[in-house]
Amino acid sequence: MTATLAAEPRPHTRVPLRHVLAVFVGNGLEFYDFLTFSYFAVYISRTFYPSGNPSTALLATLATFGAGFLTRPIGAIVIGGMGDRVGRKPAMLLSFTLMGVAIVGLALTPSYSTIGPVAPVVVLLFRLVQGFALGGEVGPSTAYMAEAAPAHRRGLYLSMQYATQDGAVLVAGLVGTILASKLSAQQLQDWGWRAAMLLGASIVPFGLLMRRSLPETLDRITREAPSQAAAPERVGPLGLGPFLPIVVLGLMMLTAGTIGSYTLSYMTTYALDTLHLPATISFTLIIINGGFSMLFEPLSGWMSDRFGRKPVMIVPGILLLLAIVPCFWVIGHFRNTWTLLGAEAVMSILAAVSAVPVIVTITETLPAHIRSGAVATIYAFAISIFGGSTQFIIKLLIDRTGNPLAPAYYWSGAALVGLFAMILVKESAPVRQPSGVGRPR
């Protein structure tokens, strides 16, 4: 299977930096809003799920967090498909608007003590809207940048999909750390987590203004390469029949990355709830995860442009598989700040480098007429099934087994599956294509 995208014509002009920023700043903001819920899960559980058993309340909160993943495939199909039919730009505007509405509504929902059992129901509804919006964001934004990028820089451009997500993680970590250092636990529960969410929501109007100025890449493809944009006879859902190998392998690779990503995201709750460490140390983990990931993901994209997608995903994938259990053992055995932060950094770096070529491979292998919807759907199904359940499963495994290494075993199993798919998938980088297909002209 060759890289379909590599054969498409390159844009006549480079995409201005402000357009690149408009896509990825919006992408980062959506992930900030979506993931902040997880980082403040302990405090949100006390606000909306009062219970004599704190563990039960936390599980209920994590289940609500997971519910946001249920609507991500729906958003992927509806908004991602809209990106293929109407255009990437209107799809991105719609998803961004919906996310803004959901995050403001969630942050302003009264507590259980104020409105009773209606509160968790309202929170659940806003989480479902968040999931729908985020499910529709990934496909159009990824397709947009793949089509805007020069063929020999596609890995670097698309690495920004993950780098901005982790930039959002970094910002959330900084916000959480500042709030944890300045506020008491009661203040964090009463209004601190709401302030963190509203901070992200305050940027939404500026993001919308930036995205409204974007040119449409789907129009360019239709004009310059009608054969790439015109949909042939469809085979199977979304016309994916001829591309089932990349769909299946892509799901396997994204599943492994998803479980790893949300295990790393859970480390804040893990440090608070399992290791009983102070909130300031716990939130520092988010900074480590987001900071190192954001630094190494562009490096991964650049290396995949230079050396190919497969080597850059497989080598760190093997190292990660070998490192997960030892890192968790060190964290649980020593239980001090430096071993915790060091182990988190090692796992974050290896996971970041290995993950970027996965989304690049999937995107550049799919043709333009189904790219937005297909990328969104493949991504959303992997995320919705395993991203939404990972933190709940980890907490449940720890409670049932009493073993703090349970998250490591769960993640290692997923990493092994992902590594198997990485070995089987075909190389899609232009630098590795025969006869220089897709090389810069």
matplotlib code that plots the C-alpha trace (Angstrom):
import matplotlib.pyplot as plt

x = [0.0, 1.6, 1.2, -1.8, -1.2, 2.4, 1.1, -1.1, 0.2, 1.9, 0.3, 1.5, 2.3, 3.4, 0.7, 1.3, 2.4, -0.8, -2.9, -0.8, -1.2, -4.9, -5.4, -3.1, -3.9, -7.5, -6.6, -4.6, -7.4, -10.0, -7.7, -7.0, -10.7, -11.4, -8.5, -8.7, -11.7, -9.4, -6.7, -9.1, -11.1, -10.5, -12.0, -14.8, -15.8, -16.4, -18.4, -20.9, -20.7, -20.8, -20.4, -19.3, -16.7, -14.2, -13.1, -16.7, -17.1, -13.8, -14.9, -18.1, -16.2, -13.9, -16.9, -18.3, -14.9, -15.1, -18.6, -17.2, -15.5, -18.8, -19.8, -16.4, -17.1, -20.4, -18.7, -16.0, -18.5, -20.7, -18.2, -15.3, -17.6, -18.6, -15.0, -14.9, -18.2, -18.3, -14.7, -12.1, -12.6, -16.4, -15.9, -13.2, -15.3, -18.2, -16.2, -14.5, -17.8, -19.4, -16.4, -16.6, -20.3, -19.7, -16.7, -18.5, -21.6, -19.6, -17.6, -20.8, -22.9, -24.0, -22.8, -24.7, -25.3, -27.1, -29.3, -29.1, -28.9, -29.6, -25.9, -24.2, -26.8, -26.0, -22.2, -22.7, -24.6, -21.9, -19.2, -21.1, -21.1, -17.4, -16.8, -18.8, -16.9, -13.5, -14.3, -15.0, -11.8, -9.1, -10.0, -10.5, -7.5, -5.2, -6.4, -5.9, -2.3, -1.5, -2.8, -1.1, 2.3, 5.1, 5.5, 9.0, 7.8, 4.5, 5.7, 6.9, 3.6, 1.5, 3.6, 1.9, -1.3, 0.2, 2.5, -0.3, -2.3, 0.6, 1.1, -2.4, -1.4, 1.6, -0.6, -3.1, -0.3, 1.0, -2.5, -3.1, 0.3, -0.3, -3.8, -2.7, 0.1, -2.1, -5.4, -6.5, -8.1, -11.5, -10.9, -9.8, -13.0, -15.3, -14.0, -10.4, -11.2, -13.9, -11.4, -9.0, -11.8, -13.0, -9.4, -9.4, -12.9, -11.8, -9.6, -12.4, -13.5, -9.9, -9.6, -12.7, -11.5, -8.2, -9.9, -12.3, -9.4, -8.2, -8.2, -9.9, -7.5, -10.3, -11.1, -7.5, -7.4, -10.6, -9.2, -5.7, -6.3, -10.0, -9.3, -8.0, -11.0, -13.8, -15.2, -15.1, -17.6, -17.6, -16.9, -18.0, -18.6, -17.0, -15.6, -12.9, -13.1, -9.8, -8.1, -9.0, -5.4, -4.4, -7.7, -7.1, -3.4, -4.1, -6.7, -4.2, -1.4, -3.7, -5.2, -1.7, -0.9, -4.2, -3.8, -0.3, -1.4, -4.3, -2.1, 0.3, -2.5, -3.8, -0.5, -1.7, -4.6, -2.4, 0.0, -2.8, -5.0, -2.6, 0.7, -0.9, 1.6, 0.9, -1.1, 1.8, 4.0, 1.1, 0.3, 4.1, 3.7, 1.4, 4.1, 6.7, 4.4, 3.2, 6.6, 8.8, 6.1, 5.7, 9.5, 10.1, 7.0, 8.3, 11.7, 9.9, 8.0, 11.3, 13.1, 10.2, 10.5, 14.2, 14.4, 10.9, 7.9, 8.5, 12.0, 11.0, 7.9, 9.4, 12.7, 11.2, 8.2, 10.5, 12.3, 9.0, 7.8, 10.9, 10.7, 7.1, 7.2, 10.6, 9.5, 6.3, 8.3, 10.7, 7.8, 6.1, 9.2, 10.9, 7.9, 9.9, 9.7, 12.7, 12.1, 8.5, 9.4, 12.3, 10.2, 7.4, 9.9, 11.3, 7.9, 6.6, 9.6, 9.5, 5.7, 5.9, 8.5, 6.8, 3.3, 3.8, 4.6, 1.4, -1.0, 1.2, 1.2, -2.6, -3.3, -1.0, -2.1, -5.8, -7.1, -8.5, -12.2, -12.4, -9.4, -11.1, -13.9, -11.7, -8.9, -11.4, -13.4, -10.3, -8.9, -12.2, -13.0, -9.6, -9.9, -13.5, -13.1, -9.8, -9.2, -12.5, -12.0, -8.3, -8.4, -11.5, -9.9, -6.6, -8.4, -10.5, -7.5, -5.6, -8.6, -9.3, -5.7, -4.1, -1.1, 0.3, 2.0, -1.4, -1.3, 2.1, 0.9, -2.2, -0.1, 2.6, 0.0, -1.3, 2.2, 2.9, -0.2, 0.8, 4.4, 3.1, 1.0, 3.9, 6.0, 3.3, 2.2, 3.7, 6.1, 4.3, 7.0, 7.9, 11.6, 11.1, 8.8, 10.2, 11.2, 11.1, 7.3, 6.3, 9.8, 10.0, 10.2]
y = [0.0, 3.3, 6.7, 8.2, 11.6, 11.6, 11.7, 14.7, 18.0, 20.3, 23.7, 26.5, 28.6, 27.9, 28.1, 31.2, 30.6, 32.3, 29.6, 26.8, 28.4, 28.8, 25.1, 23.9, 26.5, 25.6, 21.9, 22.5, 24.4, 21.7, 19.1, 21.4, 21.7, 18.0, 16.8, 19.3, 17.3, 14.3, 16.3, 17.6, 14.4, 14.0, 17.5, 17.2, 13.8, 15.6, 18.3, 16.2, 12.7, 13.0, 9.6, 8.0, 6.1, 8.5, 5.6, 5.1, 8.9, 8.9, 5.9, 7.7, 10.8, 8.7, 7.0, 10.4, 11.4, 8.2, 9.0, 11.8, 9.2, 7.6, 10.4, 10.9, 8.3, 10.1, 13.4, 11.8, 10.5, 13.6, 16.4, 14.5, 13.5, 17.1, 18.0, 15.7, 17.0, 20.7, 21.5, 21.3, 24.8, 24.8, 21.4, 22.8, 25.9, 23.8, 21.5, 24.4, 26.2, 23.2, 22.6, 26.2, 25.8, 22.6, 23.7, 26.9, 24.9, 22.3, 24.9, 26.7, 23.7, 24.0, 21.4, 18.4, 20.3, 23.1, 21.3, 17.6, 14.7, 17.0, 18.2, 14.9, 14.5, 18.0, 17.3, 14.1, 15.9, 18.5, 15.8, 14.1, 17.3, 17.7, 14.2, 14.9, 18.1, 16.6, 13.6, 15.9, 18.0, 15.5, 14.4, 17.9, 19.5, 16.5, 16.4, 20.2, 20.2, 17.0, 18.8, 22.1, 20.6, 20.0, 16.3, 16.2, 18.1, 16.2, 14.4, 17.6, 19.4, 16.5, 16.1, 19.4, 17.5, 15.7, 18.5, 20.9, 18.3, 17.9, 21.7, 21.7, 19.1, 21.3, 24.4, 22.4, 21.1, 24.6, 25.9, 23.0, 23.3, 27.1, 26.5, 23.6, 25.7, 28.7, 27.2, 24.8, 21.4, 22.8, 25.8, 23.5, 21.6, 24.7, 26.7, 26.0, 23.4, 25.7, 28.5, 26.2, 25.2, 28.8, 29.9, 27.6, 28.8, 32.4, 31.8, 30.3, 33.6, 34.3, 30.8, 31.2, 34.5, 32.8, 29.8, 32.0, 33.4, 30.0, 29.1, 25.8, 23.0, 20.8, 23.4, 23.4, 19.6, 19.7, 22.3, 20.9, 17.2, 16.4, 12.7, 12.8, 14.6, 12.8, 9.9, 6.6, 3.9, 3.2, -0.2, -0.6, 2.1, 5.4, 3.9, 2.2, -1.2, -1.0, 0.5, -2.1, -3.1, 0.5, 0.8, -2.4, -1.7, 1.9, 0.9, -1.4, 1.3, 4.1, 1.8, 1.2, 4.9, 5.8, 3.5, 4.8, 8.4, 8.1, 6.0, 8.9, 11.3, 9.2, 9.6, 12.7, 10.9, 7.8, 10.0, 11.5, 8.5, 5.5, 7.0, 9.7, 12.3, 16.1, 17.8, 20.1, 17.0, 15.3, 18.2, 18.5, 15.2, 16.8, 19.4, 16.7, 14.7, 17.6, 19.4, 16.4, 15.2, 18.6, 18.8, 15.3, 15.0, 17.6, 15.8, 12.5, 14.1, 15.5, 12.2, 10.4, 12.7, 12.0, 8.3, 7.0, 6.4, 2.8, 3.0, 6.1, 4.3, 0.8, 1.6, 3.7, 1.4, -1.5, 0.6, 1.8, -1.8, -2.7, 0.4, 0.5, -2.1, -1.0, 2.6, 1.8, -0.4, 2.5, 4.8, 2.5, 1.4, 4.7, 7.0, 10.2, 13.2, 12.7, 9.0, 9.8, 12.7, 10.8, 7.7, 9.9, 11.7, 8.4, 7.0, 10.3, 10.7, 7.2, 7.3, 10.6, 9.7, 6.4, 7.9, 10.6, 8.5, 6.5, 9.3, 10.4, 7.0, 6.6, 10.1, 10.0, 6.5, 7.6, 9.5, 13.0, 12.2, 10.2, 11.5, 13.8, 11.4, 8.3, 9.7, 11.1, 7.8, 5.5, 7.8, 8.3, 4.6, 3.8, 6.7, 6.1, 2.5, 2.5, 6.2, 6.4, 3.2, 3.2, 5.4, 3.6, 0.2, 1.2, 2.4, -0.7, -3.0, -1.3, -1.5, -5.2, -6.4, -4.0, -4.0, -0.6, -2.2, -3.1, 0.0, -1.1, -4.6, -3.2, -0.7, -3.2, -5.5, -2.7, -1.6, -5.2, -5.1, -1.7, -2.8, -5.9, -3.5, -1.2, -4.0, -5.1, -1.7, -0.6, 2.4, 5.5, 8.2, 9.8, 9.4, 5.7, 5.4, 3.9, 6.2, 9.3, 9.4, 12.5, 13.9, 17.6, 18.9]
z = [0.0, -1.1, 0.5, -1.3, 0.0, -1.3, -4.9, -4.4, -5.7, -3.2, -2.5, -4.8, -1.8, 1.8, 4.5, 6.6, 10.2, 11.5, 9.7, 11.2, 14.7, 14.2, 13.6, 16.4, 19.0, 18.7, 18.8, 22.0, 23.7, 23.0, 24.6, 27.6, 28.2, 27.8, 30.0, 32.8, 34.1, 34.6, 36.4, 39.0, 39.3, 43.0, 43.7, 41.2, 42.8, 46.1, 44.4, 42.4, 43.8, 47.6, 49.2, 52.5, 50.4, 48.6, 46.4, 45.1, 44.5, 42.5, 40.4, 39.6, 38.5, 36.4, 34.8, 33.9, 32.5, 30.4, 29.3, 27.3, 25.1, 24.2, 21.9, 20.3, 17.5, 16.8, 16.5, 14.4, 11.9, 11.9, 12.0, 10.4, 7.6, 7.3, 6.8, 3.7, 2.3, 3.2, 4.1, 6.8, 8.0, 8.8, 10.5, 12.8, 13.6, 14.6, 16.9, 18.5, 19.2, 20.7, 23.0, 24.2, 25.1, 26.9, 29.0, 30.2, 31.0, 33.0, 34.9, 35.9, 36.9, 40.6, 43.1, 44.4, 47.7, 45.8, 43.2, 44.3, 41.9, 38.9, 39.2, 38.1, 35.3, 34.0, 34.2, 32.3, 29.5, 29.1, 29.1, 26.2, 24.3, 24.9, 23.6, 20.5, 19.8, 20.4, 18.3, 15.3, 15.9, 15.2, 11.6, 10.0, 11.7, 10.9, 7.3, 7.0, 8.0, 6.0, 2.9, 3.7, 4.5, 2.0, 1.5, 3.0, 6.1, 6.7, 9.7, 11.4, 10.6, 11.8, 15.0, 16.0, 16.4, 19.4, 20.5, 20.9, 22.8, 25.2, 25.2, 26.6, 29.2, 30.2, 30.6, 32.6, 34.8, 35.4, 36.2, 38.6, 40.3, 40.9, 42.2, 44.4, 45.9, 46.6, 47.5, 50.2, 49.4, 50.2, 47.9, 45.1, 45.6, 45.9, 43.0, 42.0, 39.4, 38.0, 37.6, 35.7, 33.2, 32.7, 32.0, 28.9, 27.9, 28.0, 24.9, 22.8, 21.2, 20.0, 18.7, 16.6, 15.2, 14.2, 12.5, 10.6, 8.6, 7.4, 3.7, 2.7, 1.7, 0.4, -2.3, -3.3, -3.7, -5.7, -8.0, -8.4, -8.3, -8.9, -9.0, -5.5, -4.1, -6.1, -4.2, -6.1, -5.4, -1.7, -0.3, 3.3, 5.9, 5.0, 1.9, 3.8, 2.2, 0.2, 3.2, 5.9, 6.6, 7.6, 9.5, 11.6, 12.2, 12.9, 15.5, 17.2, 17.2, 18.4, 21.1, 22.5, 22.4, 23.9, 26.9, 27.4, 27.2, 29.6, 32.0, 32.1, 32.5, 35.5, 37.3, 39.0, 40.5, 41.1, 43.1, 45.1, 45.6, 45.7, 46.8, 49.0, 47.9, 48.2, 45.5, 44.5, 43.6, 41.9, 39.6, 38.8, 37.0, 34.5, 33.8, 33.3, 31.0, 28.9, 28.8, 27.7, 25.3, 23.7, 23.2, 21.8, 19.5, 16.9, 17.0, 16.3, 13.4, 12.0, 12.3, 10.6, 7.7, 7.5, 8.3, 7.7, 9.9, 11.0, 12.5, 14.5, 16.0, 16.5, 18.3, 21.0, 21.2, 22.1, 24.7, 26.2, 26.5, 28.4, 30.7, 31.9, 34.7, 36.0, 36.1, 38.1, 40.4, 41.1, 41.7, 44.1, 45.9, 46.7, 46.7, 46.6, 44.3, 42.1, 41.3, 40.6, 38.2, 36.6, 35.8, 34.5, 32.2, 30.8, 30.0, 28.6, 26.2, 24.8, 24.4, 22.6, 20.1, 19.3, 18.9, 16.3, 13.2, 13.9, 13.1, 10.2, 8.7, 8.9, 7.5, 4.5, 3.5, 3.2, 0.1, 0.3, -0.2, 3.0, 5.0, 7.5, 8.4, 8.3, 10.4, 12.9, 13.1, 13.5, 16.1, 17.9, 18.2, 19.7, 22.1, 23.0, 23.9, 25.6, 26.5, 28.2, 30.1, 31.0, 34.1, 35.4, 34.8, 36.4, 39.5, 39.6, 39.2, 42.0, 44.3, 43.5, 43.5, 45.9, 43.6, 42.6, 39.6, 38.0, 35.7, 34.4, 33.5, 31.7, 29.8, 28.9, 27.3, 25.2, 24.2, 23.0, 20.7, 19.3, 18.6, 16.7, 14.5, 14.0, 12.6, 10.2, 8.9, 5.6, 5.3, 4.1, 4.3, 0.9, 1.8, 1.8, -1.3, -4.5, -7.4, -5.1, -5.0, -3.0, -2.8, -2.9, -6.5]

ax = plt.figure().add_subplot(projection="3d")
ax.plot(x, y, z, "-o")
ax.set_aspect("equal")
plt.show()
